[in-house]
Amino acid sequence: MKDAAAELPFGSGFAVHLTGHREMQKGRYQSHLVLLDEHPVGVTNAAFIRLARLARARFDTHAGYLGLSPSEDPQRAHLVVFRLRRQIEEWLGPDTGRDWIETGLATAEYRLSTPRGQIAVDPTFRELPRALISEDLRDYLVERCPEVEIEGFSDILRQWKRNGLS
């Protein structure tokens, strides 16, 4: 488990906080920073997009589940969620991935366990380029989620980089 969160005095008061901070490795963006219960978590590009889509589903549907789109490969969807859960566990501890990402009854149906009122975005989230996130998804979340700056954010970034990105 990464020890990035234990020493940091910061907070936003939101369970899920999406940011636009990311790190490049080998000329490509490899890791995105999100906060889960005020703990920094580094996730890959695909996991970040899935997390953003799960956040959107909390606003789009009453139950908050995200199913497969007609063009989506079910095996790939399962794999991305599996990896997202593993990345959460890497930072927050064993068995936390399933606590954050619940599985529904249908095939490849998932949701964030947190309610929509507990999802926020950092001001840097609105700066994410179209190459990383669709403009529609980015603008949707910016419009519906509170935009909240995180206290002690520079300390979080330093600790995140020091402890490994993802």
C-alpha positions in Angstrom: 0.0 0.0 0.0 1.3 3.5 -0.8 1.8 5.7 2.2 0.9 9.0 0.4 -2.1 9.9 2.4 -1.2 9.2 6.0 1.0 12.3 6.6 -0.9 15.0 4.6 -3.0 17.8 6.1 -5.5 18.6 3.4 -9.1 18.0 2.5 -12.0 18.9 0.4 -14.8 17.3 2.3 -15.9 15.2 -0.7 -15.7 11.4 -1.0 -14.6 11.6 -4.7 -12.5 14.5 -6.0 -11.5 14.4 -9.7 -8.5 16.5 -10.6 -6.7 17.4 -13.8 -3.3 16.5 -12.5 -1.5 13.9 -14.4 2.1 12.7 -14.9 3.9 11.8 -18.1 6.1 8.8 -18.5 7.8 7.9 -21.7 6.1 10.8 -23.5 2.5 9.7 -22.6 0.2 10.6 -19.7 0.4 7.5 -17.4 -1.2 8.5 -14.2 -4.0 10.7 -13.0 -4.5 12.0 -9.5 -7.9 11.5 -7.8 -8.8 11.9 -4.2 -10.9 9.2 -2.5 -12.0 10.1 1.0 -9.3 12.8 0.9 -6.6 10.2 0.1 -4.5 10.6 -3.1 -4.9 7.7 -5.5 -3.0 7.4 -8.8 -4.9 5.8 -11.6 -4.1 5.0 -15.3 -5.8 6.8 -18.2 -8.4 4.1 -18.8 -9.2 3.8 -15.1 -9.6 7.6 -14.8 -12.0 7.7 -17.7 -14.0 4.8 -16.3 -14.1 6.6 -12.9 -15.3 9.8 -14.6 -18.0 7.8 -16.4 -19.0 6.2 -13.1 -19.3 9.6 -11.6 -21.5 10.7 -14.5 -23.7 7.7 -14.0 -24.4 8.8 -10.4 -26.1 11.9 -11.9 -27.7 10.2 -15.0 -29.6 7.4 -13.3 -31.4 7.0 -10.0 -29.5 3.9 -9.0 -26.2 5.2 -10.4 -25.2 2.2 -12.4 -23.1 2.4 -15.5 -23.7 -0.4 -18.0 -21.9 -1.2 -21.3 -22.4 1.0 -24.3 -23.4 -0.9 -27.4 -19.9 -0.5 -28.9 -18.0 -1.5 -25.8 -16.2 -4.8 -25.4 -17.4 -6.5 -22.2 -14.0 -8.1 -21.5 -12.3 -4.8 -21.8 -14.9 -3.1 -19.5 -14.3 -5.9 -16.9 -10.6 -5.5 -17.2 -10.6 -1.7 -16.7 -12.8 -2.0 -13.6 -10.6 -4.8 -12.3 -7.5 -2.6 -12.8 -9.3 0.5 -11.3 -10.1 -1.5 -8.2 -6.5 -2.8 -7.9 -5.2 0.7 -8.2 -7.5 1.9 -5.4 -6.3 -1.0 -3.3 -2.7 -0.2 -4.0 -3.1 3.2 -2.4 -5.9 2.6 0.2 -5.4 -1.0 1.3 -6.8 -4.5 0.7 -10.4 -4.9 -0.4 -11.1 -1.2 -0.7 -11.6 -1.4 -4.5 -14.9 -3.3 -4.2 -16.0 -0.8 -1.5 -15.6 2.0 -4.0 -16.7 0.3 -7.2 -19.8 -1.8 -6.7 -20.9 -4.5 -9.1 -24.6 -4.6 -10.2 -26.7 -7.6 -11.2 -26.3 -7.2 -14.9 -23.2 -8.2 -16.8 -20.6 -5.4 -16.7 -22.8 -3.1 -14.6 -20.9 -1.0 -12.0 -21.4 2.1 -9.9 -19.5 4.3 -7.5 -20.6 3.6 -4.0 -20.6 7.2 -3.0 -23.7 9.4 -3.6 -23.7 12.2 -6.2 -23.6 14.9 -3.6 -20.1 13.7 -2.6 -18.4 14.1 -6.0 -16.4 17.2 -6.7 -13.9 18.4 -9.3 -10.7 20.4 -8.9 -10.3 23.6 -11.0 -7.6 21.7 -13.0 -10.2 19.1 -14.1 -11.8 21.6 -16.6 -8.4 22.0 -18.3 -8.1 18.3 -19.3 -7.6 18.2 -23.1 -9.9 16.3 -25.5 -7.1 13.8 -26.1 -7.5 12.5 -22.5 -11.3 12.9 -21.9 -14.2 13.7 -24.1 -15.3 17.3 -24.0 -18.9 16.1 -23.3 -17.9 14.1 -20.3 -15.6 16.8 -18.9 -18.2 19.5 -19.4 -21.0 17.4 -17.9 -19.1 16.8 -14.7 -17.8 20.4 -14.5 -21.5 21.6 -14.8 -22.9 19.2 -12.1 -20.1 18.8 -9.6 -18.9 21.5 -7.2 -15.6 22.9 -8.2 -13.5 22.9 -5.1 -9.8 23.6 -4.6 -8.1 21.2 -2.2 -6.2 22.5 0.8 -2.6 21.6 0.8 -2.7 20.4 -2.8 1.0 21.2 -3.5 1.9 18.8 -0.6 -0.3 16.1 -2.0 1.4 16.4 -5.4 4.8 16.2 -3.9 3.9 13.1 -1.9 2.2 11.5 -4.9 5.2 11.9 -7.1 7.6 10.7 -4.3 5.5 7.5 -3.6 5.1 6.4 -7.2 2.5 7.5 -9.7 0.3 4.5 -10.1 
